[in-house]
Amino acid sequence: MKKSFALLHAAIFLAGFTGIFGRLITLKAGLLVWYRLFFSFIILFLILLLTKKIKKYNLKDTIRQGFGGLLLGLHWVLFYSSIKYSNISVGVVCFCLTSFFTAILNPIINKVPFRWGELLLSCIALIGVGFIFNIDVSFQKGILIGVISSLFASLYVMYNEKMVHNYELLNINCYQMMGGWVGISILLPFLLKMDNMHFYIPDAKNLMYLFLLSSFCTVLLYLLIANVLKSLNAFTINLSFNLEPIYSIIGAMFIYHENKELTPTFYVGLALIILSVSLQMVKSMYQNRKLKKAY
């Protein structure tokens, strides 16, 4: 069990570096995500092929998995755009609104009752983002994009939650990377036009960062989660991943000294978001323990 928790936190640590790579890589968000999806798909496909674990699905299932990849790809494009327009700390803090959108959209999409406790706690995170929105006028565009990014993250989480019960995890990841890459490829001319740039092959430095992002912060991360799922349930994993933004912010402060760009208002907003996440974790743990006792 200790080994599983160590692997889980290694995965969360790797996830925390996705924002840092977003600043290291000088490509615009659309092209960055296009390469990340492509490299991740190729690496996952080769792993599944060499281990003879790759599975073929019918067209309907392939499209279903591919659509999940498109949602993920759009989330990534917006997430990295948020970082480019603001900074890593602001971008990852906006990601915390995923639970807020899930609390609102899950009852509407999946026809389940509203959980007012979750909505109330998520509103605390929303107030926190409101404080952060006022830290710097130049960051406001990045914050707005980050909020929309968390909306797509929420849609992806809800969509993917159904998929993991019907398909093997690494195969899902492989098909989603492929589907996301195809989807972003179709949108790429529009994304490039928005960024006022043309398609090009990155220099050696950017290619190295893209490969590291794809192999470690995407493929290795998914491999670790697939391994951890053998001994830990999805509830524990999802709960633990609430630490990801904290790791990203600490990393950004050490590497880029972003604390110099942030005001006390940011930390007030961050404290409210951490409070929201912590209370949701406590609430979820209590409900999970209560459910186990019932059975």
Backbone bond lengths (Angstrom), bond angles and torsions (degrees), N, CA, C in turn:
res aa  C-N    CA-C-N  psi(-1)  N-CA   C-N-CA  omega(-1)  CA-C   N-CA-C  phi
1 M - - - 1.471 - - 1.539 111.76 -
2 K 1.356 116.10 -40.01 1.462 120.09 178.78 1.523 110.78 -61.74
3 K 1.342 115.44 -38.50 1.473 120.17 179.24 1.534 109.97 -63.69
4 S 1.322 116.59 -40.43 1.459 121.22 -179.58 1.525 111.25 -63.82
5 F 1.333 116.77 -43.03 1.458 120.31 178.57 1.529 111.24 -67.15
6 A 1.330 116.11 -35.16 1.470 119.75 176.71 1.530 110.46 -64.70
7 L 1.327 116.91 -42.27 1.465 121.50 178.05 1.532 111.03 -66.27
8 L 1.332 116.08 -38.15 1.458 120.95 179.07 1.525 110.57 -61.86
9 H 1.321 117.02 -46.28 1.458 119.63 -178.73 1.525 111.95 -73.60
10 A 1.321 117.14 -24.33 1.468 120.11 171.26 1.529 109.52 -64.98
11 A 1.340 116.08 -40.26 1.471 121.31 178.02 1.530 110.64 -64.67
12 I 1.341 117.00 -42.39 1.463 121.13 179.43 1.527 110.17 -65.78
13 F 1.333 116.07 -38.93 1.463 121.16 177.84 1.527 110.75 -61.29
14 L 1.337 116.24 -43.66 1.464 120.83 177.57 1.533 110.76 -63.70
15 A 1.333 116.62 -41.29 1.466 121.10 178.82 1.529 110.81 -60.96
16 G 1.328 116.12 -34.20 1.455 120.53 178.95 1.521 113.58 -63.90
17 F 1.343 116.62 -20.33 1.465 120.78 -179.07 1.531 112.93 -85.98
18 T 1.334 118.03 -8.03 1.465 119.15 -177.92 1.531 111.04 -61.66
19 G 1.330 116.73 -39.77 1.456 120.29 178.39 1.518 111.98 -68.36
20 I 1.338 116.53 -37.69 1.463 120.67 179.80 1.527 110.43 -64.84
21 F 1.337 116.80 -41.41 1.464 120.22 176.19 1.533 110.67 -64.39
22 G 1.331 116.17 -31.42 1.458 119.85 177.79 1.520 112.53 -61.06
23 R 1.320 116.37 -29.65 1.472 120.16 177.29 1.531 110.98 -87.93
24 L 1.334 116.76 -33.90 1.464 120.66 179.02 1.532 111.41 -64.57
25 I 1.339 115.57 -41.77 1.465 120.76 -177.77 1.531 108.46 -79.60
26 T 1.325 116.11 124.71 1.472 120.47 -173.51 1.529 112.97 -86.25
27 L 1.333 118.51 -1.49 1.460 121.29 178.12 1.532 109.88 -68.52
28 K 1.322 117.05 152.56 1.457 121.41 172.12 1.526 109.08 -67.67
29 A 1.326 116.18 160.16 1.465 121.54 -170.18 1.527 113.87 -56.88
30 G 1.345 117.71 -44.73 1.464 120.68 -176.94 1.506 112.43 -61.01
31 L 1.328 117.01 -45.98 1.465 121.29 -179.49 1.521 111.11 -71.40
32 L 1.323 116.46 -36.37 1.470 121.17 177.03 1.529 110.58 -58.36
33 V 1.330 116.04 -48.84 1.466 121.12 -178.32 1.529 110.67 -67.64
34 W 1.326 117.36 -37.19 1.476 121.26 178.13 1.515 110.14 -57.74
35 Y 1.327 117.44 -46.10 1.469 121.50 179.22 1.530 111.40 -70.33
36 R 1.327 117.06 -39.20 1.473 119.63 -179.85 1.530 110.64 -62.18
37 L 1.312 116.90 -45.50 1.463 120.86 178.71 1.525 111.39 -63.22
38 F 1.331 116.60 -42.45 1.469 121.20 -178.29 1.526 111.02 -64.23
39 F 1.342 117.31 -50.73 1.467 120.66 -179.64 1.532 111.15 -63.12
40 S 1.332 116.06 -41.34 1.471 120.01 -178.76 1.529 110.74 -63.96
41 F 1.336 116.56 -42.35 1.459 120.77 178.03 1.525 111.40 -61.50
42 I 1.320 117.25 -46.67 1.473 121.29 -178.91 1.523 110.88 -61.64
43 I 1.335 117.26 -45.58 1.471 121.19 -178.88 1.531 110.82 -64.34
44 L 1.342 116.60 -46.71 1.467 120.47 179.24 1.524 111.43 -62.97
45 F 1.334 116.14 -41.68 1.475 120.49 179.48 1.522 111.01 -61.59
46 L 1.330 117.54 -42.97 1.471 121.14 -179.91 1.526 111.40 -66.54
47 I 1.341 116.49 -39.06 1.474 120.19 178.16 1.527 110.44 -63.01
48 L 1.326 116.80 -48.45 1.468 121.37 -179.97 1.522 111.34 -64.91
49 L 1.333 116.29 -35.82 1.473 120.72 179.91 1.518 110.74 -69.00
50 L 1.327 116.88 -45.01 1.471 121.41 -178.21 1.526 112.04 -69.48
51 T 1.321 116.57 -32.59 1.472 120.57 179.13 1.533 112.13 -89.66
52 K 1.340 115.05 0.04 1.470 122.61 179.68 1.531 112.38 56.53
53 K 1.325 115.35 37.58 1.461 120.57 179.32 1.523 112.86 -110.00
54 I 1.324 115.67 3.25 1.462 118.60 -179.19 1.530 110.41 -71.61
55 K 1.320 115.62 138.97 1.466 120.77 -178.45 1.528 109.87 -121.83
56 K 1.327 115.02 142.64 1.458 120.24 177.50 1.522 109.28 -96.09
57 Y 1.309 115.56 137.30 1.458 121.28 178.75 1.522 109.88 -119.40
58 N 1.328 115.06 158.67 1.467 118.07 177.42 1.527 109.70 -71.17
59 L 1.322 116.17 171.02 1.467 121.23 -174.53 1.525 111.99 -58.90
60 K 1.344 116.61 -41.74 1.462 120.63 -178.13 1.524 111.20 -61.46
61 D 1.348 116.80 -46.80 1.464 120.80 179.98 1.524 111.69 -67.31
62 T 1.327 116.29 -36.90 1.464 120.61 178.42 1.523 110.71 -62.94
63 I 1.330 116.90 -43.16 1.466 121.55 178.63 1.525 110.27 -65.38
64 R 1.333 116.51 -40.75 1.463 120.60 179.03 1.530 111.10 -59.62
65 Q 1.331 115.93 -45.31 1.459 119.88 -179.96 1.530 110.81 -69.91
66 G 1.327 115.37 -38.56 1.454 119.87 179.10 1.519 112.74 -63.08
67 F 1.339 116.75 -36.29 1.462 120.48 178.55 1.528 110.49 -64.27
68 G 1.332 116.30 -38.05 1.467 119.82 175.39 1.518 110.60 -60.44
69 G 1.343 116.06 -39.23 1.452 120.50 177.22 1.520 112.60 -64.44
70 L 1.327 117.15 -35.44 1.466 121.16 177.66 1.526 110.43 -65.06
71 L 1.342 116.85 -43.05 1.469 120.34 176.97 1.532 110.37 -59.65
72 L 1.343 115.80 -42.49 1.462 120.61 178.83 1.529 110.37 -64.69
73 G 1.338 116.40 -43.68 1.456 120.82 179.70 1.521 112.44 -60.86
74 L 1.335 116.74 -42.77 1.469 120.73 178.30 1.529 111.06 -65.38
75 H 1.335 115.83 -38.62 1.467 119.71 175.89 1.526 110.03 -60.42
76 W 1.337 116.77 -45.38 1.465 120.64 179.73 1.529 111.86 -62.38
77 V 1.329 117.16 -44.20 1.471 120.90 179.86 1.527 110.03 -57.53
78 L 1.326 116.25 -47.25 1.461 120.84 -179.43 1.530 111.43 -69.02
79 F 1.337 116.75 -38.01 1.469 121.37 179.64 1.527 110.40 -61.57
80 Y 1.337 116.55 -48.43 1.461 119.62 -179.30 1.524 111.69 -70.87
81 S 1.324 117.53 -31.94 1.465 120.25 174.53 1.524 110.09 -62.96
82 S 1.325 116.19 -40.61 1.463 121.38 178.20 1.521 110.88 -59.56
83 I 1.340 116.12 -43.63 1.468 120.85 179.38 1.526 110.82 -65.70
84 K 1.343 116.16 -41.74 1.470 120.25 -178.97 1.531 111.16 -63.83
85 Y 1.348 117.10 -36.09 1.461 120.70 -177.43 1.529 112.74 -86.34
86 S 1.332 118.09 -15.83 1.460 120.48 178.67 1.530 108.61 -129.18
87 N 1.318 117.30 -105.88 1.461 122.06 171.71 1.526 109.02 -157.68
88 I 1.315 116.93 179.47 1.471 121.32 -174.90 1.524 110.68 -62.97
89 S 1.323 116.58 -46.54 1.472 121.11 -175.81 1.523 111.28 -59.10
90 V 1.322 116.52 -46.66 1.469 120.96 -179.77 1.525 110.20 -65.42
91 G 1.340 116.79 -42.91 1.467 121.18 -178.96 1.522 113.01 -60.33
92 V 1.334 116.63 -45.36 1.468 119.15 -176.84 1.522 111.77 -75.92
93 V 1.341 117.42 -28.17 1.464 119.88 177.25 1.526 110.15 -65.61
94 C 1.341 116.63 -40.83 1.474 120.29 177.26 1.523 111.02 -60.34
95 F 1.333 116.85 -30.45 1.462 121.91 178.96 1.533 111.47 -59.56
96 C 1.333 116.45 -26.27 1.470 120.82 -179.60 1.525 112.53 -65.42
97 L 1.334 117.69 -14.68 1.465 120.47 178.49 1.525 112.51 -76.01
98 T 1.325 117.05 -2.68 1.466 120.82 178.24 1.530 110.77 -54.46
99 S 1.333 116.55 -41.92 1.472 120.30 -179.34 1.527 111.05 -66.36
100 F 1.341 116.84 -33.72 1.465 120.68 178.79 1.529 110.21 -63.89
101 F 1.324 116.78 -48.54 1.462 120.50 179.74 1.532 111.27 -66.37
102 T 1.338 116.89 -35.16 1.468 120.11 177.94 1.519 110.62 -64.41
103 A 1.341 115.86 -42.09 1.472 120.38 179.80 1.526 111.76 -61.96
104 I 1.350 116.64 -32.36 1.464 120.48 179.78 1.524 111.77 -83.99
105 L 1.344 116.69 -45.55 1.469 121.25 -170.54 1.527 113.98 -83.38
106 N 1.329 117.34 -31.58 1.469 119.21 -176.91 1.528 112.65 -58.15
107 P 1.339 119.46 -45.67 1.477 119.31 177.34 1.530 112.93 -63.33
108 I 1.340 116.69 -33.74 1.471 120.35 -178.85 1.527 110.86 -73.16
109 I 1.339 116.30 -45.65 1.470 121.28 -175.73 1.520 111.71 -76.51
110 N 1.332 116.72 -44.85 1.473 120.82 -174.65 1.526 113.60 -98.07
111 K 1.339 117.01 5.23 1.468 122.20 175.51 1.536 112.72 56.16
112 V 1.330 114.94 46.57 1.469 120.11 176.99 1.530 107.89 -116.07
113 P 1.338 117.46 159.76 1.470 119.55 -178.47 1.531 112.11 -63.81
114 F 1.320 116.21 148.70 1.467 120.37 174.71 1.525 109.51 -65.73
115 R 1.320 115.37 138.34 1.459 120.78 173.95 1.523 106.81 -102.45
116 W 1.325 114.84 94.96 1.460 120.01 -171.79 1.522 112.14 -63.59
117 G 1.328 117.16 -29.82 1.469 120.16 177.87 1.518 110.95 -63.48
118 E 1.343 116.96 -44.31 1.461 121.85 178.81 1.523 110.69 -64.94
119 L 1.336 115.58 -40.14 1.464 120.17 -179.83 1.530 110.71 -64.99
120 L 1.323 116.22 -40.92 1.463 120.88 179.46 1.525 110.87 -64.09
121 L 1.331 116.15 -45.38 1.462 120.21 179.37 1.528 111.13 -64.56
122 S 1.320 116.25 -38.12 1.464 120.53 179.22 1.524 111.46 -67.29
123 C 1.343 115.67 -30.40 1.472 120.03 177.80 1.534 110.76 -65.60
124 I 1.330 116.61 -28.95 1.471 119.95 175.97 1.524 109.35 -63.29
125 A 1.357 115.69 -41.83 1.466 120.43 176.77 1.525 110.60 -63.50
126 L 1.332 116.62 -37.90 1.464 121.22 179.26 1.532 110.59 -64.01
127 I 1.324 116.65 -40.90 1.473 120.76 177.04 1.529 109.42 -63.44
128 G 1.349 115.82 -38.97 1.461 120.60 177.18 1.520 112.01 -59.90
129 V 1.329 117.00 -43.81 1.467 121.08 176.90 1.522 110.27 -64.50
130 G 1.347 116.59 -33.87 1.459 121.11 176.39 1.522 111.37 -59.95
131 F 1.337 117.76 -41.94 1.462 121.72 176.16 1.526 110.59 -62.84
132 I 1.348 115.16 -44.53 1.466 120.09 -178.04 1.524 110.91 -65.40
133 F 1.338 116.80 -31.91 1.465 121.27 -178.40 1.531 111.56 -59.22
134 N 1.320 116.30 -25.34 1.467 120.11 -176.09 1.533 113.64 -95.29
135 I 1.338 117.93 6.82 1.476 118.40 -174.97 1.523 112.22 -72.34
136 D 1.329 117.26 -35.48 1.460 120.42 -176.04 1.526 108.14 -160.11
137 V 1.338 115.50 127.20 1.472 119.75 -179.07 1.523 110.81 -58.63
138 S 1.347 116.94 -35.26 1.467 120.61 -177.48 1.526 112.32 -67.97
139 F 1.343 117.44 -18.48 1.461 121.70 -179.39 1.532 112.70 -89.81
140 Q 1.322 117.61 -11.42 1.463 120.10 -169.58 1.521 113.22 -63.34
141 K 1.329 117.44 -37.21 1.465 120.44 176.96 1.523 110.44 -62.96
142 G 1.337 116.09 -43.72 1.458 120.90 177.88 1.517 112.39 -62.15
143 I 1.344 116.53 -37.31 1.464 120.95 179.32 1.524 110.62 -66.91
144 L 1.330 116.87 -45.03 1.473 120.83 179.03 1.529 111.06 -60.62
145 I 1.334 116.54 -42.85 1.470 120.27 177.76 1.523 109.95 -65.31
146 G 1.344 116.76 -38.24 1.467 120.96 178.60 1.517 112.50 -63.41
147 V 1.334 116.07 -37.36 1.474 120.52 177.84 1.529 110.22 -64.48
148 I 1.347 117.16 -43.58 1.467 120.78 177.88 1.525 110.15 -65.64
149 S 1.340 116.17 -35.21 1.464 120.64 176.70 1.527 111.24 -59.95
150 S 1.334 116.27 -42.13 1.468 119.93 179.64 1.525 111.50 -67.45
151 L 1.342 116.75 -28.74 1.467 120.67 174.73 1.531 110.12 -62.64
152 F 1.335 117.16 -46.41 1.458 120.58 178.59 1.526 111.54 -68.05
153 A 1.328 117.04 -33.43 1.468 120.19 175.72 1.523 110.10 -62.37
154 S 1.336 116.24 -41.26 1.461 121.15 178.18 1.524 111.28 -62.59
155 L 1.341 116.41 -45.29 1.468 120.82 178.72 1.528 110.68 -61.27
156 Y 1.332 116.02 -39.78 1.472 120.22 179.27 1.527 111.10 -65.17
157 V 1.334 116.23 -44.61 1.471 120.37 -179.36 1.529 110.75 -60.62
158 M 1.333 116.54 -45.99 1.468 120.53 -179.70 1.530 111.53 -65.28
159 Y 1.315 116.04 -39.63 1.471 120.83 179.71 1.526 110.30 -68.89
160 N 1.331 116.01 -43.05 1.467 120.80 -175.22 1.523 112.13 -72.54
161 E 1.334 115.84 -25.28 1.467 120.43 -179.28 1.534 111.34 -59.37
162 K 1.326 115.99 -34.97 1.462 120.24 178.47 1.522 111.56 -76.48
163 M 1.328 116.17 -32.46 1.463 121.20 -175.49 1.527 112.21 -68.49
164 V 1.339 116.55 -39.63 1.473 119.94 -172.95 1.525 112.42 -66.51
165 H 1.312 117.36 -17.62 1.470 119.91 178.93 1.525 112.14 -83.04
166 N 1.324 116.71 -14.56 1.465 120.25 -174.08 1.529 114.45 -114.18
167 Y 1.350 116.61 -15.68 1.462 119.59 -175.73 1.522 110.32 -135.61
168 E 1.333 115.64 158.31 1.459 121.86 177.53 1.525 108.84 -71.53
169 L 1.341 116.98 135.64 1.461 122.63 -168.04 1.524 113.74 -57.61
170 L 1.328 118.32 -49.88 1.465 119.86 -176.04 1.521 111.80 -67.40
171 N 1.325 117.27 -33.16 1.457 120.02 175.32 1.525 110.58 -66.60
172 I 1.340 116.22 -39.62 1.464 119.90 175.41 1.523 109.65 -58.54
173 N 1.348 116.45 -48.12 1.459 121.01 -178.99 1.517 111.52 -58.88
174 C 1.338 116.54 -42.49 1.463 121.40 -179.25 1.533 110.76 -63.50
175 Y 1.322 116.42 -49.15 1.472 120.47 -179.76 1.528 111.31 -66.41
176 Q 1.342 116.44 -33.77 1.459 118.88 178.59 1.521 111.66 -69.38
177 M 1.340 116.96 -38.99 1.461 119.79 176.93 1.533 110.09 -62.72
178 M 1.327 115.61 -40.97 1.465 120.16 178.54 1.536 110.22 -64.56
179 G 1.336 116.33 -48.41 1.462 121.08 -179.34 1.513 111.88 -63.64
180 G 1.349 116.35 -41.29 1.452 120.64 177.84 1.520 111.57 -63.31
181 W 1.342 115.84 -40.76 1.470 120.28 179.53 1.533 111.16 -64.80
182 V 1.338 116.46 -42.70 1.470 120.17 178.14 1.532 109.74 -62.77
183 G 1.334 116.47 -45.17 1.460 120.88 -179.29 1.524 112.61 -62.72
184 I 1.338 116.51 -46.52 1.462 120.81 179.52 1.532 110.25 -67.90
185 S 1.347 117.70 -31.87 1.473 120.74 176.64 1.530 110.66 -61.15
186 I 1.337 116.04 -40.33 1.471 120.46 178.44 1.528 110.53 -66.09
187 L 1.334 115.90 -37.93 1.469 120.92 -178.24 1.525 112.95 -84.92
188 L 1.341 116.85 -11.79 1.467 120.51 -171.64 1.537 113.92 -57.82
189 P 1.348 120.24 -43.29 1.479 118.55 178.16 1.528 112.46 -56.50
190 F 1.337 116.21 -39.52 1.466 121.15 178.24 1.528 110.50 -67.15
191 L 1.354 116.65 -43.12 1.463 121.18 -179.19 1.526 110.84 -65.51
192 L 1.335 116.44 -40.54 1.470 120.48 178.90 1.527 110.98 -65.43
193 K 1.339 115.45 -39.13 1.465 119.69 179.37 1.522 110.61 -64.89
194 M 1.325 116.80 -39.11 1.472 120.97 178.13 1.524 110.63 -62.36
195 D 1.339 115.82 -37.44 1.471 120.43 -179.93 1.525 112.47 -87.15
196 N 1.349 116.25 1.10 1.466 121.97 179.06 1.534 111.58 55.41
197 M 1.332 115.84 50.79 1.459 120.41 -179.51 1.521 110.19 -147.13
198 H 1.343 115.70 168.74 1.453 122.38 179.28 1.525 109.46 -110.70
199 F 1.338 115.41 162.15 1.465 119.99 176.14 1.523 109.10 -67.88
200 Y 1.316 116.37 137.84 1.466 119.61 176.20 1.530 109.70 -154.38
201 I 1.327 115.06 161.57 1.464 121.31 176.43 1.526 107.85 -86.30
202 P 1.326 118.16 126.81 1.472 120.64 -177.29 1.525 111.97 -65.21
203 D 1.328 115.50 161.34 1.465 119.98 175.60 1.534 109.55 -72.78
204 A 1.323 116.05 174.54 1.463 121.74 -174.43 1.533 112.49 -59.09
205 K 1.331 116.73 -38.38 1.467 120.93 -178.44 1.522 111.17 -65.11
206 N 1.325 115.99 -47.25 1.466 120.10 179.22 1.520 111.63 -66.36
207 L 1.341 116.92 -37.86 1.468 120.53 177.77 1.527 110.74 -62.50
208 M 1.324 116.35 -39.41 1.467 120.37 178.22 1.527 110.20 -63.33
209 Y 1.343 116.74 -46.17 1.469 120.50 179.30 1.531 111.05 -63.53
210 L 1.324 116.72 -40.18 1.467 121.12 178.49 1.523 111.01 -63.25
211 F 1.324 115.81 -40.90 1.474 119.86 178.97 1.526 110.33 -65.77
212 L 1.331 117.08 -41.66 1.467 120.77 178.68 1.528 110.51 -64.80
213 L 1.334 116.34 -43.42 1.461 121.13 178.01 1.521 111.16 -59.95
214 S 1.327 116.33 -44.26 1.467 121.19 -177.13 1.527 111.92 -72.32
215 S 1.327 116.57 -43.38 1.462 119.91 -174.07 1.525 112.97 -78.57
216 F 1.335 117.09 -40.69 1.465 119.58 -175.81 1.533 112.42 -94.52
217 C 1.350 116.88 -49.68 1.468 119.99 -174.54 1.522 112.84 -84.93
218 T 1.320 117.60 -1.48 1.470 120.26 177.19 1.520 109.90 -123.99
219 V 1.339 117.29 -67.91 1.466 120.65 -174.63 1.523 111.84 -67.62
220 L 1.332 118.07 -52.67 1.472 120.47 -179.74 1.521 110.33 -61.07
221 L 1.334 116.76 -38.75 1.463 120.84 177.70 1.532 110.84 -58.28
222 Y 1.348 116.80 -46.05 1.465 120.79 179.72 1.526 111.53 -67.83
223 L 1.327 116.98 -35.40 1.469 120.83 177.23 1.529 110.54 -64.31
224 L 1.326 116.10 -40.97 1.467 120.38 178.23 1.521 111.04 -64.32
225 I 1.336 116.17 -44.17 1.469 119.94 179.55 1.528 110.77 -63.39
226 A 1.340 116.51 -41.32 1.467 120.46 178.38 1.522 110.78 -60.81
227 N 1.333 116.35 -37.59 1.465 120.73 178.71 1.522 111.50 -71.50
228 V 1.333 115.97 -41.44 1.463 121.56 -178.75 1.530 111.34 -66.03
229 L 1.326 116.86 -34.64 1.468 121.13 -179.79 1.523 113.48 -60.30
230 K 1.322 116.29 -17.05 1.468 119.94 178.86 1.524 111.88 -70.23
231 S 1.356 116.63 -24.82 1.462 119.26 -177.43 1.531 114.22 -126.66
232 L 1.348 116.83 -16.99 1.466 120.59 177.35 1.520 109.60 -118.56
233 N 1.325 116.51 145.75 1.467 118.83 -179.13 1.527 111.78 -82.09
234 A 1.322 115.55 165.34 1.463 121.79 -177.12 1.529 111.14 -62.43
235 F 1.340 116.48 -33.23 1.466 121.45 179.48 1.530 110.42 -58.09
236 T 1.321 117.55 -49.53 1.462 122.46 -179.22 1.520 111.22 -62.55
237 I 1.326 116.27 -40.61 1.467 121.54 -178.70 1.526 110.66 -65.63
238 N 1.339 116.44 -49.24 1.467 120.27 -179.38 1.529 111.72 -61.50
239 L 1.327 115.60 -38.18 1.462 121.02 179.60 1.524 110.71 -65.09
240 S 1.325 116.10 -43.49 1.462 121.34 -177.83 1.517 112.43 -66.73
241 F 1.335 116.99 -29.20 1.462 120.36 -178.02 1.526 112.38 -71.30
242 N 1.336 117.07 -5.26 1.466 119.67 172.83 1.531 111.48 -65.19
243 L 1.346 116.52 -15.20 1.463 120.96 178.99 1.526 112.63 -80.02
244 E 1.326 117.05 -13.41 1.468 120.77 -174.71 1.529 113.22 -54.46
245 P 1.350 120.18 -50.03 1.471 119.18 -179.67 1.530 112.88 -59.91
246 I 1.348 116.58 -33.95 1.470 119.97 179.89 1.522 109.75 -64.07
247 Y 1.348 117.34 -45.11 1.466 121.35 177.73 1.525 110.74 -59.83
248 S 1.332 116.91 -42.00 1.470 121.54 -178.90 1.524 110.89 -62.87
249 I 1.324 116.55 -44.82 1.468 120.84 -178.12 1.524 110.62 -65.12
250 I 1.325 117.00 -43.56 1.474 120.81 178.35 1.527 110.03 -61.71
251 G 1.355 116.21 -43.81 1.461 120.54 178.36 1.517 112.02 -61.75
252 A 1.341 116.93 -42.26 1.468 121.56 -179.96 1.529 111.07 -65.34
253 M 1.314 116.78 -34.91 1.464 120.20 179.06 1.523 111.23 -69.13
254 F 1.339 116.57 -40.29 1.459 120.55 -179.44 1.520 112.06 -73.18
255 I 1.344 116.85 -42.28 1.468 120.88 -173.52 1.524 111.83 -83.83
256 Y 1.348 117.00 -44.94 1.463 120.78 -174.26 1.534 113.90 -110.54
257 H 1.332 116.21 -0.40 1.470 120.85 -179.48 1.528 111.49 53.98
258 E 1.340 114.99 43.43 1.464 119.60 -177.58 1.527 112.86 -66.76
259 N 1.328 116.23 -15.47 1.464 118.85 178.54 1.535 111.37 -60.50
260 K 1.345 116.86 -22.94 1.461 120.61 178.23 1.533 111.66 -73.37
261 E 1.353 116.37 -21.72 1.461 120.84 -179.78 1.527 112.03 -89.83
262 L 1.336 116.36 -8.55 1.464 120.47 -171.33 1.524 111.47 -104.92
263 T 1.320 115.42 145.82 1.462 121.91 -178.18 1.533 109.47 -105.03
264 P 1.348 117.31 169.42 1.472 119.95 176.33 1.527 112.72 -55.94
265 T 1.347 117.30 -30.75 1.465 120.70 178.54 1.529 111.39 -60.21
266 F 1.343 116.02 -37.35 1.467 120.12 178.15 1.527 110.02 -60.44
267 Y 1.334 116.17 -44.41 1.459 119.98 -176.19 1.533 112.01 -70.26
268 V 1.346 116.53 -30.30 1.470 119.92 173.43 1.532 109.10 -63.88
269 G 1.346 115.77 -47.27 1.464 120.36 177.83 1.516 112.02 -62.07
270 L 1.346 116.00 -42.12 1.468 120.64 179.09 1.524 111.00 -63.17
271 A 1.336 116.89 -40.06 1.472 121.25 179.29 1.528 110.56 -62.25
272 L 1.335 116.80 -40.95 1.472 120.60 178.26 1.523 111.14 -65.16
273 I 1.323 116.36 -39.13 1.473 120.11 179.21 1.520 110.48 -67.55
274 I 1.342 117.43 -42.90 1.469 121.09 177.63 1.529 110.09 -62.76
275 L 1.347 116.13 -40.21 1.473 120.27 176.82 1.521 110.39 -60.30
276 S 1.331 116.51 -45.32 1.470 121.15 179.61 1.523 110.94 -60.30
277 V 1.341 115.73 -48.17 1.473 120.56 -178.77 1.526 110.53 -63.50
278 S 1.347 116.67 -42.33 1.470 121.21 -178.75 1.525 111.21 -63.80
279 L 1.341 116.73 -44.50 1.460 120.52 179.39 1.529 111.54 -65.34
280 Q 1.349 116.06 -37.06 1.465 119.22 176.75 1.522 111.39 -65.99
281 M 1.348 115.97 -37.76 1.464 120.00 177.84 1.531 110.84 -64.12
282 V 1.338 115.88 -45.84 1.472 120.38 179.31 1.524 110.46 -61.82
283 K 1.340 115.94 -45.23 1.461 121.38 179.90 1.534 110.99 -61.28
284 S 1.320 116.20 -45.04 1.467 120.70 -179.18 1.521 111.83 -65.68
285 M 1.339 115.98 -40.23 1.473 120.10 178.42 1.529 110.56 -64.19
286 Y 1.333 116.08 -40.68 1.463 120.70 178.65 1.528 110.80 -63.38
287 Q 1.341 116.18 -45.21 1.461 120.54 -179.84 1.525 111.48 -65.50
288 N 1.331 116.02 -38.60 1.472 119.98 179.60 1.527 111.14 -66.64
289 R 1.338 116.43 -40.22 1.470 120.74 179.40 1.531 110.21 -67.00
290 K 1.320 115.07 -39.55 1.474 120.76 178.46 1.529 111.16 -64.15
291 L 1.355 115.10 -40.07 1.462 119.75 178.88 1.517 112.11 -65.05
292 K 1.362 115.50 -39.37 1.468 119.56 179.19 1.521 111.34 -64.78
293 K 1.333 116.55 -39.65 1.467 120.17 178.84 1.503 111.62 -64.85
294 A 1.336 116.36 -32.92 1.461 120.62 -179.36 1.527 112.03 -66.53
295 Y 1.360 115.76 -25.85 1.459 119.75 179.68 1.511 111.67 -103.58
